[in-house]
């Protein structure tokens, strides 16, 4: 199951230096022992696996040059991310500077507080030699202020000591770029999950960080997921795992890798030793643990069980698959389930999270126009390039994909009298497509493979569900599906509250419309995203979101109000007939099984 990284002499060697912290520059050198006799071609990836958008990382290369045996070698740029060196007889070195000022989990960032990079942002690919061993020397910054910095990465050490600067090794280029690197003065703790070391690395200022609680909670989540995929052996698919976390004032996001994850979160979301450990977990910390659970589940689902289109990745071009609803949506379903199964939250908290997920999907009319299969395929041009019209035009393969997972789970459980569940489908995917992916010539899964496997393992004919909910745009009948399990699903919104049915944001001290929902009061009146509200019935609308609600609360549903707004620099007047608030408020609750008299009053997920 596990792949042992080769430690033989590497044919491709990199050196990376955090050269100038103030200018945010990494200095990178790649040396090729035996370059192509026709002239070696180098290319920097155009995207990073897990984030489906062409990002053109090569735009951050500030300057680049080549040499061989101490003499300059001509470099010809072939396209926006590729260079070809003139033919040389001996070893070839290419040196370049990378500007690193992207504070996200997708690229690279460097300043006086820390350094972070993904391999796709800094390692030029040596075309034709991707399958050979790759070595990287991660060097200490010359800046004296960084003398106490350490290195955190899941990349196997060669000459370096754990958490130290020095040489690391990868069996091939794909492995090299799948281990992000964090450097700085970070907080560090380690726990073992079923015998495998897991590091928690937290960069950024976090006063009174409760690392003990983080260790305990993440250990429970990780052990639950390992046991889920390997119930007999309890064997993890990696030798070591690292949670690389950057704490900031306000942020949220994660990106999965084969033996680590890069995370960004609000420091307020992390637990504090100054606060008592309440029985009910805080909303921010719960969100962070859900993010950790999601990215850790990807260790199996997408990093090893892959779409056929990703085996292997084409890092220079868009790579289309209609299956992101399975890889992201199902992961979004199981991330919260693992919080329940690990004992982090109870059933009531889980049902509350599920209600929010259902409400979020129902909020946008785009779900009636785009299937999750199409949303998956169009991720490159639509989901990752959302504009103000996104709620009216697209559906999230994360959100609706998670509800499709729930629908499959409930359907299979109900029709097999509890003998089978979605868990069995995931285990079969793991055993057939994932468990030996890196140890052998692993293959990805196709749409046809998924559908055939679901029928085979469940013993059911599930094509109607695929046609209606995966390839179609029908809303999922969750109330009906959940009824046999003693769970009530209802929309509890009250239509007495008048609303414009818009999204708003601050524009200085003004209120700007960020989204106008199709069919809502603002849409019918002619207001558009980007309009700046000036007044409602002669009273100023301020940038405080509560101000608009307070103004509208003076009226009844059905009333017509005069609205003044700027579109660009032109003042316009609109007549808006107020509608009832159309924001879904779905609640799930357990039915008293004594009254129900129809079996266990438990969410299917918990059993």
C-alpha positions in Angstrom: 0.0 0.0 0.0 2.8 2.4 0.9 5.3 3.7 -1.5 8.9 3.8 -0.4 10.6 6.9 -1.9 13.9 6.2 -3.6 17.0 7.6 -2.0 19.4 6.9 -4.8 21.3 9.8 -6.4 18.8 12.1 -8.0 19.1 12.9 -11.7 17.2 16.2 -11.1 18.4 18.5 -8.2 16.8 21.7 -7.0 18.1 24.3 -4.5 15.6 26.8 -3.1 16.6 29.8 -1.0 14.3 32.4 0.6 16.5 35.0 -0.9 14.9 38.3 0.0 12.1 38.3 2.6 11.2 41.9 2.1 11.0 41.6 -1.7 9.2 38.2 -1.4 11.7 36.4 -3.6 12.7 32.7 -3.7 15.8 31.9 -5.6 15.6 28.5 -7.3 18.1 26.5 -9.2 17.4 23.2 -11.0 20.3 21.1 -12.2 19.9 18.4 -14.8 22.7 15.8 -14.9 21.8 14.6 -18.4 19.8 17.2 -20.4 18.1 16.2 -23.6 20.7 16.4 -26.5 18.1 18.3 -28.6 17.9 21.1 -26.0 16.2 20.5 -22.6 12.7 21.9 -22.2 11.5 23.2 -18.8 7.9 24.1 -17.9 6.2 25.4 -14.8 2.7 24.0 -14.1 -0.2 26.1 -15.1 -2.4 24.9 -12.3 -2.2 23.0 -9.0 -4.1 19.7 -8.4 -7.1 20.2 -6.2 -7.8 23.8 -7.4 -9.3 23.6 -10.9 -8.3 26.9 -12.5 -5.5 27.9 -14.8 -3.3 30.1 -12.6 -0.3 30.6 -14.8 2.3 30.4 -12.0 5.0 31.2 -14.5 3.9 34.9 -14.4 5.7 35.0 -11.0 9.1 34.2 -12.5 11.0 37.5 -12.3 14.2 36.5 -14.1 15.7 33.3 -15.5 19.0 32.2 -16.9 20.9 29.0 -17.7 24.5 27.8 -17.6 26.6 24.7 -18.2 30.1 24.2 -17.0 30.3 27.8 -15.9 29.2 29.2 -19.3 25.9 30.9 -20.2 23.4 28.8 -22.2 20.7 30.4 -24.3 17.1 30.0 -23.2 14.2 30.3 -25.7 10.8 30.9 -24.4 8.3 28.6 -26.1 5.1 29.8 -24.6 3.9 31.5 -21.4 5.2 28.7 -19.1 7.9 26.8 -21.1 11.6 27.4 -22.0 14.1 25.5 -24.1 17.8 25.5 -23.4 20.3 25.3 -26.2 21.9 21.8 -26.5 24.8 21.2 -24.1 27.1 18.2 -23.5 27.4 18.4 -19.7 25.1 19.2 -16.7 22.7 22.0 -17.2 21.6 24.5 -14.5 18.7 26.9 -14.7 18.5 29.6 -12.1 15.4 31.8 -11.6 13.7 34.1 -9.1 10.0 33.5 -8.0 7.9 36.3 -6.6 6.0 34.9 -3.7 3.2 37.1 -2.4 0.0 35.0 -2.7 -1.3 34.5 0.8 -3.4 31.3 0.0 -3.0 27.6 0.1 -2.5 27.4 -3.7 0.8 29.2 -4.5 3.7 30.7 -2.5 4.2 33.4 0.1 7.3 34.8 1.7 8.0 37.6 4.1 9.7 38.3 7.4 7.1 36.2 9.3 7.3 32.9 7.3 7.7 31.2 4.0 5.4 28.8 2.2 5.4 27.2 -1.2 3.7 24.6 -3.3 6.0 22.8 -5.7 3.8 23.8 -8.6 4.8 27.4 -8.0 8.6 26.9 -7.7 9.8 23.7 -9.4 10.3 23.8 -13.1 9.4 20.5 -14.6 12.2 18.8 -16.7 10.2 17.5 -19.6 11.0 13.8 -20.4 12.6 13.2 -17.0 9.6 13.5 -14.7 9.8 9.8 -13.7 13.4 10.0 -12.3 14.3 10.8 -8.7 14.2 14.4 -7.7 16.1 16.0 -4.9 15.7 19.5 -3.3 18.0 21.4 -1.0 15.8 23.8 1.1 18.2 26.4 2.3 18.0 28.8 5.3 17.2 32.5 4.5 20.3 34.7 4.7 18.3 37.2 6.7 19.6 37.1 10.3 16.0 37.6 11.6 15.2 34.1 10.3 18.0 32.3 12.2 15.4 30.4 14.3 13.3 29.3 11.4 12.4 25.6 11.0 11.0 23.6 8.0 7.8 21.6 8.0 6.9 19.3 5.2 5.9 15.7 4.6 8.6 15.4 1.9 10.9 12.5 2.9 14.3 13.7 4.3 17.5 12.8 2.6 20.3 14.8 4.3 18.0 17.0 6.3 16.9 16.3 9.8 13.2 16.4 10.7 12.0 20.0 10.7 15.4 21.2 9.4 16.9 22.9 6.4 18.8 20.6 4.1 18.1 18.0 1.4 14.8 16.2 0.8 13.9 13.6 -1.9 11.0 12.5 -4.1 10.7 9.5 -6.3 9.4 11.5 -9.3 8.1 15.0 -10.2 4.5 14.2 -9.2 5.6 13.3 -5.7 7.9 16.4 -5.5 5.1 18.8 -6.1 2.7 17.0 -3.8 4.4 18.0 -0.5 4.1 21.8 0.3 6.7 23.4 2.5 6.2 25.8 5.4 9.2 27.5 7.1 9.3 29.9 10.0 8.9 30.1 13.8 5.8 27.9 14.0 4.0 26.0 16.8 4.4 22.3 16.5 2.9 19.2 18.1 2.8 15.5 17.1 0.3 12.8 17.8 -0.1 9.2 16.5 -3.2 7.9 14.8 -3.1 4.1 14.6 0.6 4.2 14.9 1.3 6.9 12.2 2.9 10.2 13.3 0.8 13.3 12.5 2.3 16.8 12.9 0.2 19.9 13.6 2.1 23.0 12.4 0.6 26.4 13.2 2.2 29.6 11.7 1.0 33.1 12.6 0.4 34.7 16.0 -2.1 32.7 18.0 -2.1 33.7 21.7 -2.8 30.8 24.2 -3.2 28.2 21.4 -4.7 25.1 23.0 -2.5 22.6 21.1 -3.6 19.8 23.5 -7.2 20.1 22.4 -6.2 20.2 18.8 -4.1 17.0 19.2 -6.9 15.2 20.9 -9.6 16.2 18.4 -7.6 15.7 15.3 -6.4 12.3 16.6 -10.0 11.2 17.0 -10.9 12.4 13.4 -7.9 10.8 11.8 -8.2 7.5 13.6 -11.9 7.3 12.6 -11.1 7.9 8.9 -8.2 5.4 8.9 -10.5 2.8 10.4 -13.2 3.7 7.9 -11.1 2.8 4.9 -9.1 0.0 6.5 -11.5 -1.5 9.1 -9.4 -4.7 9.5 -5.8 -3.4 9.4 -6.2 0.2 10.6 -3.4 1.0 8.3 -2.9 4.5 6.9 -1.9 5.0 3.3 1.1 7.2 4.3 4.1 6.9 6.6 3.6 10.4 8.1 1.1 13.2 7.8 1.4 17.0 8.3 -1.4 19.6 8.9 0.2 22.9 7.7 -1.9 25.7 9.2 -1.5 29.4 8.7 -3.6 31.5 11.2 -4.6 35.0 10.0 -7.1 37.6 11.0 -9.7 36.4 8.7 -9.4 33.5 6.2 -10.5 30.0 5.4 -9.4 27.4 2.9 -7.6 24.1 2.4 -5.8 22.1 -0.2 -5.2 18.4 -0.1 -2.0 16.6 -0.7 -1.0 12.9 -0.5 0.6 13.1 3.0 -0.3 16.6 4.2 -2.7 19.5 3.8 -2.2 23.2 3.6 -4.8 25.2 5.6 -5.6 28.8 6.3 -7.9 29.9 9.0 -8.9 32.8 11.2 -6.9 32.7 14.4 -10.1 33.2 16.4 -11.3 29.8 15.1 -8.5 27.9 16.9 -9.0 26.8 20.5 -7.6 28.8 23.3 -6.3 27.7 26.7 -7.8 31.0 28.1 -11.3 29.7 27.4 -13.0 26.9 29.2 -13.7 23.8 27.2 -17.4 24.2 26.7 -19.6 21.1 26.2 -20.8 22.7 23.0 -18.0 23.2 20.5 -17.7 26.8 19.2 -18.9 27.5 15.7 -15.5 28.8 14.5 -13.5 25.8 15.9 -16.1 23.4 14.5 -15.7 25.0 11.1 -11.9 24.5 11.4 -12.2 20.9 12.4 -14.7 20.3 9.5 -12.0 21.7 7.2 -9.4 19.4 8.6 -11.7 16.5 8.3 -12.5 17.4 4.7 -8.9 17.7 3.6 -7.8 14.5 5.5 -10.6 12.5 3.8 -9.1 13.6 0.5 -6.0 11.5 1.4 -8.1 8.6 0.1 -10.8 10.3 -2.1 -9.0 12.2 -4.9 -5.4 11.8 -3.9 -5.5 8.0 -4.4 -9.0 7.2 -5.7 -8.8 9.5 -8.7 -10.8 10.5 -11.8 -9.4 8.8 -14.9 -8.7 12.2 -16.3 -6.2 12.8 -13.4 -4.2 9.7 -13.9 -1.8 11.2 -14.7 -2.3 15.0 -14.4 -1.8 17.2 -17.4 -0.3 20.2 -15.5 -0.2 22.6 -18.5 -3.8 22.4 -19.6 -7.3 22.2 -18.2 -8.2 18.6 -17.4 -11.9 18.0 -17.6 -13.9 15.4 -15.5 -17.6 15.2 -14.8 -16.9 13.5 -11.5 -16.0 16.3 -9.1 -19.4 15.9 -7.4 -18.1 12.5 -6.3 -14.6 13.6 -5.2 -15.6 16.9 -3.6 -19.2 16.4 -3.0 -18.9 13.0 -1.3 -15.9 14.3 0.7 -18.1 17.2 1.8 -20.7 14.7 3.0 -18.2 12.6 4.9 -16.3 15.5 6.5 -19.1 16.2 8.9 -20.0 12.6 9.4 -16.5 11.9 10.6 -17.0 14.6 13.3 -20.0 12.7 14.5 -18.5 9.2 14.3 -15.3 10.4 16.1 -17.4 11.8 18.9 -16.5 15.5 18.2 -20.1 16.5 17.8 -23.5 14.9 18.6 -26.5 14.1 16.4 -28.2 17.5 17.0 -25.2 19.4 16.0 -24.8 17.2 12.9 -28.4 17.8 11.8 -27.9 21.5 12.3 -24.9 21.4 9.9 -26.9 19.4 7.4 -29.8 21.8 7.5 -27.4 24.7 6.7 -26.0 22.6 3.8 -29.5 22.0 2.4 -30.5 25.6 2.7 -27.3 26.7 0.9 -28.1 24.5 -2.1 -31.7 25.6 -2.3 -30.7 29.3 -2.1 -29.6 29.6 -5.7 -31.7 29.1 -8.8 -28.6 27.9 -10.7 -29.3 24.5 -9.3 -32.3 24.2 -11.7 -30.1 25.0 -14.8 -26.9 23.1 -14.2 -26.3 19.5 -13.2 -23.5 18.6 -10.8 -21.9 16.6 -13.6 -21.9 19.7 -15.8 -20.8 21.8 -12.9 -17.8 19.4 -12.4 -16.9 19.6 -16.0 -17.2 23.4 -16.2 -15.3 24.0 -12.9 -12.4 25.6 -14.8 -14.5 28.2 -16.5 -17.5 28.7 -14.1 -17.1 27.4 -10.6 -13.6 28.8 -10.1 -14.5 32.0 -12.0 -17.7 33.0 -10.3 -19.2 36.4 -10.8 -22.1 38.2 -9.4 -24.6 36.1 -11.4 -23.2 32.8 -10.0 -26.2 31.9 -7.7 -28.5 32.3 -10.7 -26.4 30.3 -13.2 -24.4 27.5 -11.5 -24.7 24.8 -8.8 -22.0 23.8 -6.4 -20.7 20.3 -6.9 -19.5 20.5 -3.3 -22.9 21.5 -1.8 -25.3 19.5 -4.0 -22.8 16.7 -4.3 -22.9 16.2 -0.6 -26.7 16.0 -0.7 -26.5 13.5 -3.5 -24.2 11.4 -1.3 -26.8 11.6 1.5 -29.5 10.6 -1.0 -27.5 7.6 -2.2 -26.8 6.6 1.4 -30.4 6.8 2.5 -31.7 5.0 -0.6 -29.2 2.2 -0.3 -29.8 1.7 3.4 -33.6 1.8 3.0 -33.7 -0.6 0.0 -31.3 -3.1 1.5 -32.8 -3.0 4.9 -29.6 -1.6 6.4 -27.4 -4.4 5.0 -25.6 -1.9 2.7 -24.8 1.8 2.7 -22.7 4.4 1.0 -19.8 3.3 3.2 -19.7 0.0 1.2 -19.4 2.0 -2.1 -16.5 4.1 -0.7 -14.7 1.0 0.5 -15.1 -0.7 -2.9 -13.7 2.4 -4.7 -10.8 2.4 -2.3 -10.0 -1.3 -2.7 -10.4 -1.4 -6.5 -8.9 2.0 -7.5 -7.1 3.6 -4.6 -5.2 1.4 -2.2 -2.3 0.7 -4.4 -2.4 3.7 -6.7 1.1 5.0 -5.9 2.7 1.6 -5.4 1.7 0.4 -8.9 0.5 1.8 -12.2 -2.7 3.0 -10.7 -5.7 3.8 -12.8 -8.4 6.3 -12.3 -12.2 5.8 -12.2 -14.6 6.8 -15.0 -18.3 7.7 -14.9 -19.2 4.2 -16.1 -17.0 2.6 -13.5 -18.7 4.5 -10.7 -22.2 3.6 -11.9 -21.4 0.0 -12.4 -19.7 -0.3 -9.0 -22.7 1.3 -7.2 -25.0 -1.2 -8.8 -22.6 -4.1 -8.2 -22.0 -3.4 -4.5 -25.5 -2.3 -3.5 -27.3 -5.0 -5.6 -29.7 -2.2 -6.8 -30.3 -0.4 -10.0 -29.4 3.1 -9.3 -29.3 4.6 -12.8 -32.5 6.6 -12.1 -30.8 8.5 -9.3 -27.8 9.2 -11.6 -30.1 10.4 -14.4 -32.3 12.6 -12.1 -29.8 14.1 -9.7 -26.3 13.7 -11.1 -26.9 14.3 -14.8 -30.3 16.1 -14.1 -31.2 19.1 -12.1 -34.0 17.8 -9.9 -34.1 18.8 -6.2 -33.4 15.9 -3.9 -36.5 14.6 -2.0 -34.7 14.5 1.4 -37.8 14.6 3.5 -39.1 11.5 1.8 -35.8 9.7 1.9 -35.2 10.5 5.6 -38.7 9.6 6.8 -38.0 5.9 7.3 -35.1 6.8 9.6 -37.1 9.0 12.0 -35.8 12.4 10.8 -38.1 15.3 9.9 -37.0 17.7 7.2 -38.8 21.1 6.9 -38.3 24.6 5.7 -39.1 26.8 8.7 -38.7 30.2 7.1 -41.4 32.8 7.7 -42.5 34.9 4.8 -43.6 37.8 7.0 -40.2 39.6 6.7 -40.0 41.9 3.7 -36.8 41.7 1.6 -35.1 42.7 -1.6 -33.6 39.3 -2.1 -30.1 40.5 -2.7 -26.6 40.1 -1.5 -24.9 43.3 -0.2 -21.4 44.6 0.7 -19.8 47.7 1.9 -18.6 50.3 -0.7 -16.9 52.8 1.6 -19.8 54.0 3.7 -22.4 52.9 1.2 -24.4 49.7 0.5 -23.5 48.0 -2.7 -25.5 45.1 -4.3 -23.2 42.2 -4.8 -25.8 39.8 -6.0 -29.4 40.1 -7.2 -31.3 36.8 -7.0 -33.4 35.8 -9.9 -37.1 36.2 -9.4 -36.6 38.4 -6.3 -38.0 41.8 -5.6 -34.9 43.7 -6.7 -34.6 41.7 -9.9 -38.2 42.3 -10.8 -37.7 46.0 -10.2 -34.7 46.3 -12.4 -31.9 46.6 -9.8 -28.6 45.0 -10.7 -25.4 43.8 -9.0 -23.0 46.7 -8.7 -25.7 49.2 -8.0 -25.0 51.4 -4.9 -28.2 52.0 -2.8 -28.7 55.6 -1.8 -32.1 55.7 -0.2 -35.3 53.8 0.5 -38.3 56.2 0.5 -36.0 59.1 1.1 -34.1 57.6 3.9 -30.3 56.9 3.4 -29.1 53.4 3.1 -25.7 53.0 4.9 -23.0 50.4 4.5 -24.1 48.7 7.7 -25.9 45.5 6.5 -28.4 45.8 9.3 -29.4 49.3 8.1 -31.2 48.0 5.0 -33.1 45.4 7.0 -34.1 48.0 9.5 -35.5 50.3 6.8 -37.4 47.5 5.1 -38.8 46.3 8.5 -41.0 49.4 8.5 -43.0 48.0 5.7 -45.2 44.9 4.9 -44.8 42.3 2.3 -46.5 43.6 -0.8 -45.7 47.2 -0.1 -44.1 49.2 -2.9 -41.1 51.5 -2.0 -39.1 54.0 -4.0 -35.4 53.2 -4.2 -32.7 55.5 -5.4 -29.4 54.0 -6.5 -26.3 54.9 -8.4 -25.4 52.7 -11.4 -21.9 53.8 -12.3 -22.2 57.6 -11.9 -25.9 57.8 -12.9 -28.6 58.2 -10.2 -31.6 56.0 -11.0 -35.0 55.5 -9.4 -36.7 52.1 -8.9 -40.1 51.0 -7.7 -39.7 47.9 -5.7 -42.6 45.7 -4.6 -41.4 43.9 -1.4 -41.5 40.2 -1.3 -41.3 37.8 1.7 -37.9 36.6 2.5 -37.1 33.8 0.1 -33.9 32.5 2.0 -34.4 28.8 2.8 -34.2 27.9 6.5 -34.2 24.1 6.5 -34.2 22.3 9.8 -33.7 18.6 10.5 -35.0 17.0 13.7 -35.3 13.6 15.2 -38.9 12.3 15.5 -39.9 10.7 18.8 -39.7 7.0 17.8 -42.4 6.1 20.3 -44.8 8.2 18.4 -43.3 7.3 15.0 -43.3 3.5 15.7 -41.2 3.0 12.6 -37.7 2.0 13.7 -34.6 3.8 14.9 -34.8 7.6 15.2 -31.2 8.1 14.1 -29.7 9.8 11.2 -28.3 7.2 8.8 -24.9 8.8 9.1 -24.4 8.0 12.8 -25.1 4.2 12.5 
